Amino acid sequence: MENESNNQSNENNNTTDVVAQRRRALAEALRNNEGVVVTPSGEVEFKEEADSEGLASISVPDGKLAFKEA
C-alpha cells in the first residue's frame, strides 16, 4: 500500500513539473513575441502546435498575457 502511494505521489509530481515547464515555456514565448494563440477551448498553445493539430485559434496581442520587463 505504501509503495502504491509513493508511485502515485511521484506521478503527481511529474505531472506538476511538466505543467509548470509548459507554462514557463509559453510565458517565455510571449515575452519574446513568438507565436502563441488561444484555442476555442481557451487553452494557450504555441501557434505551430495549434496549426499542426488543425485547431482554430486567435492570436494573442502583445503584452496581454505576459509582462515583458524593461
trRosetta pair geometry for C-beta under 8 A, 3 or more apart (Angstrom, degrees):
i j d omega theta_ij theta_ji phi_ij phi_ji
1 4 5.7 -53 -151 33 32 113
1 5 6.5 32 151 -18 64 106
2 5 5.6 -55 -151 36 33 113
2 6 6.4 34 151 -19 66 105
3 6 5.7 -54 -149 36 31 111
3 7 6.4 33 152 -20 64 105
4 7 5.7 -52 -149 34 31 113
4 8 6.5 30 153 -17 64 105
5 8 5.8 -54 -149 37 31 110
5 9 6.3 34 152 -20 64 107
6 9 5.5 -54 -147 36 32 114
6 10 6.4 34 154 -19 65 104
7 10 5.7 -54 -149 36 31 111
7 11 6.4 31 153 -19 64 105
8 11 5.6 -53 -148 36 33 112
8 12 6.4 34 153 -19 65 105
9 12 5.7 -54 -149 36 31 111
9 13 6.4 32 152 -19 64 105
10 13 5.6 -53 -147 36 32 112
10 14 6.3 33 154 -20 65 105
11 14 5.7 -53 -147 36 31 112
11 15 6.4 32 154 -19 64 105
12 15 5.7 -53 -147 37 31 111
12 16 6.3 33 153 -20 64 107
13 16 5.6 -54 -147 37 31 113
13 17 6.3 34 153 -21 65 106
14 17 5.6 -53 -148 35 31 113
14 18 6.4 31 154 -20 64 105
15 18 5.8 -54 -149 35 31 111
15 19 6.3 29 154 -16 65 107
16 19 5.9 -56 -147 38 30 109
16 20 6.2 28 156 -17 65 109
17 20 5.8 -57 -145 39 28 110
17 21 6.2 30 156 -20 64 108
18 21 5.7 -54 -147 36 28 112
18 22 6.4 31 152 -21 63 106
19 22 5.7 -53 -149 34 31 113
19 23 6.5 31 153 -19 64 105
20 23 5.7 -52 -148 35 33 112
20 24 6.4 34 153 -19 65 104
21 24 5.8 -52 -149 35 32 112
21 25 6.4 32 153 -19 64 106
22 25 5.8 -56 -149 36 30 111
22 26 6.4 28 154 -16 65 106
23 26 5.8 -55 -146 38 31 109
23 27 6.2 31 155 -18 65 107
24 27 5.8 -56 -146 38 30 111
24 28 6.2 31 154 -20 65 107
25 28 5.7 -54 -147 37 30 112
25 29 6.4 33 153 -21 63 105
26 29 5.6 -52 -148 34 33 113
26 30 6.5 35 153 -19 64 103
26 36 6.2 103 -159 -126 84 133
26 44 5.5 92 -167 120 147 122
26 46 7.3 -129 -103 -61 81 76
27 30 5.7 -53 -151 35 32 112
27 31 6.4 32 152 -18 65 105
27 65 8.0 -132 -111 128 63 95
27 66 5.0 145 -151 -109 71 136
28 31 5.7 -53 -147 37 33 111
28 32 6.2 15 157 -5 66 113
29 32 6.0 -69 -145 48 28 100
29 34 4.0 -84 -162 64 83 120
29 35 7.4 -53 175 60 120 40
29 36 5.2 127 114 -57 119 115
29 46 6.5 -124 -129 -107 172 90
30 33 7.7 33 -177 -73 31 28
30 34 7.4 -75 -55 47 23 79
30 36 5.4 -41 -77 18 79 155
30 60 6.9 -44 -118 99 105 142
30 65 5.3 -107 -131 83 154 101
30 66 3.6 119 105 20 133 133
31 66 5.3 -90 -57 126 74 135
31 67 7.9 4 -99 88 94 33
31 68 4.9 139 -145 -100 77 87
33 62 6.3 -6 -109 -108 96 108
34 46 7.6 -24 130 -138 113 91
34 47 7.9 -148 148 10 74 110
35 46 6.5 72 96 -175 86 66
35 47 3.0 -56 148 9 120 136
35 48 6.7 104 85 -26 131 74
35 59 7.7 -72 -146 -125 74 98
36 44 6.2 8 177 -176 109 98
36 45 7.2 164 -157 84 64 36
36 46 6.3 -51 -104 -111 65 42
36 47 6.4 -98 -69 -36 15 84
36 59 7.9 100 80 -153 51 63
36 60 5.2 -25 95 27 95 128
36 65 7.3 -110 111 57 140 145
37 44 7.5 164 85 -151 35 55
37 45 5.7 -24 66 65 82 86
37 46 7.9 37 21 144 82 13
37 47 5.1 95 -15 -96 109 72
37 50 5.1 -71 64 15 130 162
37 57 3.6 58 150 154 135 136
37 58 6.2 154 -161 72 90 32
37 59 5.6 -55 -105 -96 84 44
37 60 6.5 -167 -112 -16 29 86
38 42 6.5 -16 -174 -145 104 33
38 43 7.2 158 -153 78 60 35
38 44 5.8 -33 -98 -96 71 62
38 45 7.7 140 -107 19 22 78
38 57 6.2 151 70 -160 36 88
38 58 5.4 -19 57 58 92 87
38 60 6.1 100 -24 -68 97 95
39 42 7.0 -44 72 25 73 19
39 43 4.8 0 38 56 115 87
39 44 8.0 -154 6 -77 82 15
39 45 5.8 50 -34 -1 108 124
39 50 6.0 -165 -78 -121 100 118
39 55 4.9 -35 -123 166 115 135
39 56 7.2 107 -149 77 68 56
39 57 5.2 -49 -92 -98 54 91
40 55 7.5 -147 10 -173 89 94
40 56 5.8 42 -35 75 110 103
40 57 7.7 -113 -28 -91 64 48
44 60 7.4 21 -131 -53 103 143
44 65 6.9 135 -114 -161 144 161
45 49 5.0 -123 177 80 109 115
45 50 4.4 123 98 -54 137 100
45 55 7.0 68 41 71 163 150
45 57 6.8 -102 53 -108 115 146
46 49 4.5 84 63 4 90 107
46 50 7.1 -169 84 -7 45 85
47 50 5.9 -58 -148 38 32 108
47 51 6.1 31 156 -18 68 109
47 57 7.4 -166 -123 89 67 152
47 59 7.7 10 -95 -107 119 85
48 51 5.8 -57 -147 38 29 111
48 52 6.2 25 158 -17 65 110
49 52 5.9 -58 -144 39 28 107
49 53 6.2 14 160 -8 65 112
50 53 6.1 -66 -145 46 27 102
50 55 4.3 -87 -160 66 79 113
50 57 4.6 17 167 -33 154 147
51 54 7.7 34 178 -71 30 28
51 55 7.7 -77 -56 46 20 75
60 64 5.5 -146 179 63 89 120
60 65 5.4 -29 -173 -4 143 124
61 64 4.7 82 68 -24 84 129
63 66 7.7 -102 -129 71 28 53
63 67 7.2 43 -146 -110 71 49
63 68 7.0 -79 -95 9 77 100
